[in-house]
Amino acid sequence: MGVGVMVELKVEDIASSIKKLDKADKETLLLLLSDKGKEIAKRVKDIKTKKVKPMTREEIFQDVL
C-alpha cells in the first residue's frame, strides 16, 4: 500500500525562489529541465561519487594556445 502526499505550491513562490538563485545555479536548473537533464544528473553523480575525475581548466585548454 502506498502513501500519498499532496503539496501545494504557488507559481509566484517558485518564481521567487528561482530569481534568488545565482547565475550558475540557474544554468544548472535550465540544463536539468532540458532534454539533457538525465545525462547531466548522471555526470554530476559520477563526479560526486568520484567514479570519474573532472578535467581541470588547464587540462582542457592546454593545447589551445
C-alpha angles and dihedrals in degrees: 000000000000129000119227127209126192119206122188116206128177117226088226091058092050091048091049091052091050092049089056093056118102120243095265092051091048090052090049091050091050091051093047091051092048125086088267093059098107093049092048093047089052091050092050090050091049090053094046092049089047090238087134132020116229117230119249121239088251092053092050096050101032096112098035100086 
